[in-house]
């Protein structure tokens, strides 16, 4: 049969489509996003570990560095081990991290411009 989807009417009158064959492209895209997420988190973790190595014990005096390390590590572990279950809950923390990165860049540029003005 070449039929790919069927319109199904529920007992309550609601209708929806049921696919006979799963959308393979959706699985491929999902897997690609998952692998990309792991790669990006791995780069973040590597950068934080380099920072930890460079700063030594001073790293632990910065609360935001520690928080970044916790968020990235937990995100990576969850992405690898609990792919579907908890990874969606960490989206908020990832967005927070992105905002922190943008804020850090903004602050750095602003400080450079102040230095040039003086």
WOBEL-V739610 format. One record per backbone hydrogen bond with DSSP energy under -1.0 kcal/mol. CO is the residue of the C=O (numbers start at 0). NH is the residue of the N-H. If there is no record, write none. Layout:
# WOBEL-V739610
co->[CO/CO]
nh->[NH/NH]
This chain:
# WOBEL-V739610
co->[3/5/7/9/13/15/17/21/22/23/24/25/26/27/28/29/30/31/32/33/34/35/36/37/38/39/40/41/42/43/44/45/46/47/48/49/50/51/54/55/57/58/61/62/63/64/65/66/67/68/69/70/71/72/73/74/75/76/77/85/89/90/91/92/93/94/95/96/97/98/99/100/101/102/103/104/105/106/107/108/109/110/111/112/113]
nh->[19/17/15/12/9/7/5/23/26/27/28/29/30/31/32/33/34/35/36/37/38/39/40/41/42/43/44/45/46/47/48/49/50/51/52/53/54/55/57/58/60/61/65/66/67/68/69/70/71/72/73/74/75/76/77/78/79/80/81/88/93/94/95/96/97/98/99/100/101/102/103/104/105/106/107/108/109/110/111/112/113/114/115/116/117]
